[in-house]
Amino acid sequence: MPLPPRARLTIDLDALARNYHAIASEAQGAAVAPVLKADGYGLGAAPLAGRLWREGARSFFVARLTEGEALRAALAERTAEIFVLDGFTPGAGPRLKAAGLIPVLSSLAQMSEASGFARQTGAPLTCGLHVDTGMNRQGLPIQALDAVIDSPDRLAGLDLDLLMSHLGSAADPDHPRNPAQLAAFRHARAKLPAMRASLGASAGAFLGPDYRFDMVRPGVSLFGGGPRETPDPRLSAVATLEAPIIDIRRVAAGDPIGYGTTILADRHTRLAVVGAGYGDGVIRAARREARAWFDGAPRRIYIIDMDMTVIDLGDSPAHPGQMVELLGPHALLDELAAAAGSIAHECLVRLGGRAEQVYRGQA
């Protein structure tokens, strides 16, 4: 007996490859190092990394040590650089070394821990160095660089290979914070000229040649999130969330829909009850502005509950079992994020879990 239809999350690896090459074209010679933290933004780091390796990626970034270990196992015999953005946390040395991971140091305390481990093992430890150029979230303060450089003992046993920072306002190309951070990063790089340098992530990769340096680190743009937090025609949707219609019902103008009496039908119409909701990662706050896609047209969303989303069918023919697109090439990621008052990153990482995951294209 066939199973009833369920919500389906399709990850298009061919679209991922197109986005990788679109970013590489924009980067114009800088290495493109995918960021696959949070299990590849919830889409499965292992198959994503396999396809990105095939397309030419040789360096990757993750947030956690455990993510780095899993990615190393997934890439198996492929010799890839895997940077861990959490850096060198206490006790992490043996596991970082065993998995061949590169910690990105972001404080004097981390430098001390890493140096002590390297001296203890008698082998140099390859590291990245994150400097804070004005985001005030993570990274060694620029002012502390002189103290590091003037005290060689702090660097004993460390092979500093990559200097990086992170832009706080790159989604707004005209924001004065961008050139200010660029100037601070150039100042830092002048002190450590032998290191490779990386400043731009997804949005920064599209800011122009001054921001490219040796490497860009795209994350959400690999999956279709626009660098300006709006849909970008250069990028394709990678994730498509569809769910089946499980019921169809009629309402009159003014009828309440769902909990409470604040959401009312604005006309006599037909509703489709769709079998996915915030339990499947569709952010509830998006219900006021987001649009689903069905029968070749956008559809108003009335409510998003834990297990169900209710959309306006109008006069379109429909029957239970037909699939409705809640996110994908028509229900665009950045539009869903804006409707939810959120960002594309959050919309993606919420999707992993209940929906059936299907990969399209060669891994």
C-alpha positions as CSV (number, residue, x, y, z in Angstrom):
1,M,0.0,0.0,0.0
2,P,1.5,3.4,-1.0
3,L,2.4,5.8,1.8
4,P,0.3,9.0,1.9
5,P,2.1,12.1,0.5
6,R,4.1,14.2,3.0
7,A,6.1,17.4,3.0
8,R,9.1,17.1,0.8
9,L,12.4,19.2,0.9
10,T,14.2,18.9,-2.4
11,I,17.8,20.1,-2.5
12,D,19.0,20.8,-6.0
13,L,22.7,20.2,-6.3
14,D,22.8,21.4,-9.9
15,A,21.5,24.7,-8.7
16,L,24.1,24.7,-5.9
17,A,26.8,24.3,-8.6
18,R,25.4,27.1,-10.6
19,N,25.5,29.4,-7.6
20,Y,29.0,28.4,-6.8
21,H,30.2,29.3,-10.3
22,A,28.2,32.6,-10.2
23,I,30.0,33.6,-7.0
24,A,33.4,32.4,-8.5
25,S,32.7,34.6,-11.5
26,E,32.1,37.6,-9.2
27,A,35.2,36.8,-7.2
28,Q,37.4,36.9,-10.3
29,G,40.3,34.8,-9.2
30,A,39.8,34.7,-5.4
31,A,39.3,31.3,-4.0
32,V,35.7,30.4,-3.2
33,A,35.5,28.6,0.2
34,P,32.0,27.4,1.0
35,V,30.6,27.9,4.5
36,L,28.8,24.7,5.5
37,K,28.1,25.4,9.2
38,A,24.9,24.1,10.8
39,D,25.0,21.0,8.6
40,G,25.1,23.0,5.5
41,Y,22.4,25.5,6.6
42,G,20.2,22.5,7.4
43,L,20.5,21.0,3.9
44,G,23.1,18.3,4.5
45,A,26.7,19.3,4.6
46,A,28.0,15.9,3.2
47,P,26.2,15.9,-0.2
48,L,26.7,19.6,-0.5
49,A,30.4,19.4,0.1
50,G,30.8,16.4,-2.3
51,R,29.2,18.4,-5.1
52,L,31.1,21.6,-4.3
53,W,34.4,19.7,-4.3
54,R,33.5,18.4,-7.8
55,E,33.0,22.0,-8.9
56,G,36.4,23.1,-7.6
57,A,36.0,24.0,-3.9
58,R,39.1,23.0,-1.9
59,S,38.6,25.0,1.3
60,F,35.5,24.9,3.6
61,F,34.4,26.6,6.8
62,V,32.3,25.2,9.6
63,A,31.4,26.7,13.0
64,R,31.9,23.8,15.4
65,L,34.6,21.1,15.9
66,T,32.0,18.4,15.6
67,E,30.9,19.8,12.2
68,G,34.5,19.8,11.1
69,E,34.9,16.2,12.1
70,A,31.8,15.2,10.2
71,L,32.8,17.1,7.1
72,R,36.2,15.5,7.2
73,A,34.7,12.1,7.3
74,A,32.3,13.0,4.5
75,L,35.1,14.2,2.2
76,A,37.1,11.1,3.1
77,E,40.2,10.9,1.0
78,R,39.8,14.3,-0.6
79,T,42.4,16.7,0.7
80,A,40.5,19.8,1.7
81,E,41.2,22.6,4.1
82,I,38.5,22.7,6.8
83,F,38.5,25.8,9.0
84,V,36.7,25.8,12.3
85,L,35.3,29.3,13.2
86,D,35.0,28.5,16.9
87,G,38.8,28.4,17.0
88,F,40.8,26.5,19.5
89,T,38.6,25.8,22.5
90,P,40.0,24.2,25.7
91,G,40.8,20.5,25.2
92,A,40.1,20.6,21.5
93,G,43.7,20.1,20.4
94,P,43.8,16.3,19.9
95,R,40.6,16.2,18.0
96,L,41.5,19.1,15.8
97,K,44.8,17.4,15.0
98,A,43.3,14.0,14.4
99,A,40.8,15.4,11.9
100,G,43.3,17.7,10.3
101,L,41.1,20.8,11.0
102,I,42.3,24.4,11.1
103,P,41.2,26.4,14.0
104,V,40.5,30.1,13.4
105,L,41.9,31.9,16.5
106,S,40.0,34.9,17.7
107,S,41.5,35.8,21.1
108,L,44.7,36.0,23.0
109,A,43.4,33.2,25.2
110,Q,42.9,30.9,22.1
111,M,46.4,31.8,20.8
112,S,47.8,30.8,24.2
113,E,45.9,27.5,24.2
114,A,46.9,26.7,20.6
115,S,50.5,27.6,21.1
116,G,50.7,25.5,24.3
117,F,49.3,22.5,22.5
118,A,51.7,22.9,19.5
119,R,54.7,23.1,21.9
120,Q,53.5,20.0,23.8
121,T,53.1,17.9,20.6
122,G,56.3,19.3,19.1
123,A,54.6,19.9,15.7
124,P,53.6,23.2,14.2
125,L,49.8,23.8,14.2
126,T,48.3,25.5,11.2
127,C,45.8,28.2,12.2
128,G,43.7,31.0,10.9
129,L,43.5,34.3,12.7
130,H,40.2,36.3,13.0
131,V,40.6,40.0,13.6
132,D,37.7,42.3,14.6
133,T,37.5,45.2,12.2
134,G,34.4,46.7,13.7
135,M,31.6,44.1,13.8
136,N,32.2,43.7,17.6
137,R,31.1,40.0,17.7
138,Q,34.2,37.8,17.3
139,G,37.9,38.3,16.6
140,L,41.1,39.7,18.0
141,P,40.9,43.5,18.5
142,I,43.1,45.3,15.9
143,Q,44.8,47.0,18.8
144,A,46.0,43.7,20.2
145,L,47.9,42.8,17.0
146,D,50.9,44.8,17.8
147,A,51.2,43.0,21.2
148,V,51.0,39.7,19.3
149,I,53.6,40.6,16.7
150,D,56.0,42.1,19.3
151,S,55.8,39.0,21.4
152,P,57.0,36.1,19.3
153,D,56.4,33.7,22.2
154,R,52.7,34.1,21.7
155,L,53.1,32.6,18.2
156,A,55.4,29.8,19.2
157,G,54.4,26.6,17.4
158,L,51.7,28.3,15.3
159,D,51.7,28.4,11.5
160,L,49.4,31.4,10.9
161,D,48.1,30.8,7.4
162,L,44.8,32.8,6.9
163,L,43.9,36.3,8.2
164,M,40.2,36.9,8.1
165,S,37.5,39.3,9.3
166,H,33.8,39.6,8.8
167,L,31.7,42.5,7.5
168,G,28.7,43.7,9.5
169,S,26.9,45.7,6.8
170,A,27.8,44.1,3.5
171,A,24.2,43.7,2.5
172,D,24.0,47.5,2.2
173,P,26.7,48.4,-0.4
174,D,26.6,52.1,0.4
175,H,26.9,51.8,4.2
176,P,29.9,53.7,5.6
177,R,30.8,50.8,7.8
178,N,32.0,48.8,4.8
179,P,34.9,51.1,3.8
180,A,35.7,51.6,7.5
181,Q,36.1,47.9,8.0
182,L,38.0,47.5,4.8
183,A,40.5,50.1,6.0
184,A,40.9,48.4,9.3
185,F,41.4,45.0,7.6
186,R,44.1,46.5,5.2
187,H,45.8,47.9,8.3
188,A,45.9,44.4,9.9
189,R,47.0,42.8,6.7
190,A,49.9,45.2,6.4
191,K,51.2,43.9,9.7
192,L,51.0,40.2,8.6
193,P,51.6,40.4,4.8
194,A,52.6,36.8,4.4
195,M,49.2,35.4,5.3
196,R,46.4,34.8,2.9
197,A,43.5,37.2,3.5
198,S,39.7,36.9,3.5
199,L,37.2,39.6,4.3
200,G,34.0,39.0,2.3
201,A,31.4,36.3,3.0
202,S,28.2,36.0,0.8
203,A,27.3,39.7,0.6
204,G,31.0,40.8,0.7
205,A,31.8,38.7,-2.3
206,F,29.6,40.9,-4.4
207,L,31.0,44.3,-3.1
208,G,33.7,44.5,-5.7
209,P,37.4,43.9,-6.1
210,D,38.6,45.8,-3.0
211,Y,36.8,43.3,-0.8
212,R,37.9,40.0,-2.5
213,F,41.5,39.6,-1.3
214,D,42.6,35.9,-1.6
215,M,39.4,34.1,-0.6
216,V,35.7,34.7,-0.3
217,R,33.5,32.7,2.1
218,P,30.0,32.4,0.7
219,G,27.3,30.8,2.8
220,V,23.6,31.7,2.2
221,S,24.3,32.9,-1.4
222,L,25.3,29.3,-2.3
223,F,21.7,28.4,-1.5
224,G,20.0,31.3,-3.4
225,G,20.0,34.0,-0.7
226,G,20.7,37.3,-2.5
227,P,23.7,39.4,-1.4
228,R,21.4,42.3,-0.7
229,E,18.8,40.2,1.1
230,T,16.5,40.4,-1.9
231,P,16.1,38.0,-4.7
232,D,19.1,38.1,-7.1
233,P,18.6,36.7,-10.7
234,R,22.2,35.5,-10.7
235,L,21.4,32.9,-8.0
236,S,19.1,29.9,-8.2
237,A,16.9,28.4,-5.5
238,V,18.6,25.3,-4.0
239,A,15.9,24.3,-1.5
240,T,12.3,23.7,-2.4
241,L,9.8,22.8,0.3
242,E,6.5,21.4,-0.9
243,A,3.6,19.9,1.0
244,P,0.4,18.1,0.0
245,I,-3.1,19.5,0.2
246,I,-4.9,17.5,2.9
247,D,-8.3,19.2,2.8
248,I,-10.2,21.8,0.8
249,R,-13.0,23.9,2.3
250,R,-15.2,26.9,1.6
251,V,-15.5,30.0,3.7
252,A,-17.6,33.1,3.4
253,A,-16.3,36.7,3.6
254,G,-15.7,37.6,7.2
255,D,-15.4,34.0,8.5
256,P,-12.6,33.5,11.1
257,I,-9.8,31.2,10.1
258,G,-7.7,29.3,12.6
259,Y,-7.2,30.3,16.3
260,G,-8.9,33.4,17.6
261,T,-10.9,35.8,15.5
262,T,-8.2,38.1,14.2
263,I,-7.7,36.4,10.8
264,L,-10.8,36.7,8.6
265,A,-11.5,35.6,5.1
266,D,-11.6,38.8,3.0
267,R,-14.1,37.2,0.5
268,H,-16.1,34.1,-0.3
269,T,-13.4,31.6,-1.4
270,R,-12.0,28.1,-1.2
271,L,-9.1,27.3,1.1
272,A,-6.5,24.5,0.9
273,V,-5.2,23.0,4.1
274,V,-1.6,22.1,3.4
275,G,0.3,19.5,5.4
276,A,3.3,21.5,6.6
277,G,3.7,24.3,9.1
278,Y,6.2,25.8,11.6
279,G,6.9,22.2,12.8
280,D,8.5,21.8,9.3
281,G,10.4,25.0,9.5
282,V,8.0,27.5,7.9
283,I,8.3,30.6,10.2
284,R,4.8,31.4,11.6
285,A,5.3,35.2,11.4
286,A,5.6,34.9,7.6
287,R,1.8,34.3,7.3
288,R,0.9,38.0,6.9
289,E,3.0,38.7,3.8
290,A,4.4,35.5,2.4
291,R,2.9,33.8,-0.7
292,A,2.8,30.1,-1.5
293,W,2.7,28.9,-5.1
294,F,0.1,26.6,-6.6
295,D,-1.3,26.1,-10.1
296,G,1.0,28.6,-11.7
297,A,0.2,31.5,-9.4
298,P,1.1,33.0,-5.9
299,R,-1.4,32.2,-3.2
300,R,-2.2,34.2,-0.1
301,I,-1.3,32.4,3.2
302,Y,-3.9,32.9,5.9
303,I,-2.4,30.9,8.7
304,I,0.7,28.9,9.5
305,D,0.2,26.4,12.4
306,M,2.5,23.7,13.7
307,D,1.4,21.1,11.2
308,M,-0.7,23.0,8.6
309,T,-0.6,26.0,6.4
310,V,-3.9,27.4,5.0
311,I,-3.8,29.1,1.6
312,D,-6.4,30.8,-0.6
313,L,-7.2,28.7,-3.7
314,G,-9.8,31.0,-5.2
315,D,-11.3,29.3,-8.2
316,S,-8.3,27.1,-9.1
317,P,-9.1,23.4,-9.5
318,A,-7.4,21.3,-6.7
319,H,-7.7,18.0,-4.9
320,P,-6.1,16.5,-1.9
321,G,-2.6,15.1,-2.5
322,Q,-1.5,17.9,-4.9
323,M,1.7,19.6,-3.8
324,V,2.0,23.3,-2.9
325,E,5.3,25.1,-3.0
326,L,6.0,26.9,0.3
327,L,9.6,27.7,-0.6
328,G,11.5,27.4,-3.9
329,P,11.9,28.9,-7.3
330,H,8.5,30.7,-7.1
331,A,8.1,31.2,-3.4
332,L,11.5,32.8,-3.1
333,L,13.8,32.5,0.0
334,D,14.4,36.2,0.5
335,E,10.8,37.0,0.1
336,L,9.8,34.4,2.7
337,A,12.5,35.8,5.0
338,A,11.3,39.4,4.6
339,A,7.7,38.3,5.2
340,A,8.8,36.6,8.5
341,G,10.9,39.6,9.6
342,S,13.9,37.4,9.5
343,I,16.8,36.5,7.2
344,A,17.4,33.8,4.6
345,H,19.9,32.1,6.9
346,E,17.2,31.4,9.6
347,C,14.6,30.3,7.0
348,L,17.0,27.7,5.7
349,V,18.3,26.2,8.9
350,R,14.8,25.7,10.2
351,L,13.9,23.3,7.3
352,G,15.8,20.2,8.4
353,G,13.8,17.7,10.3
354,R,10.4,16.4,9.5
355,A,10.1,16.8,5.8
356,E,11.4,14.1,3.5
357,Q,14.7,15.1,2.1
358,V,15.4,14.4,-1.6
359,Y,18.5,15.4,-3.5
360,R,18.4,16.2,-7.2
361,G,21.5,16.2,-9.3
362,Q,24.8,14.5,-8.9
363,A,26.6,14.7,-5.5
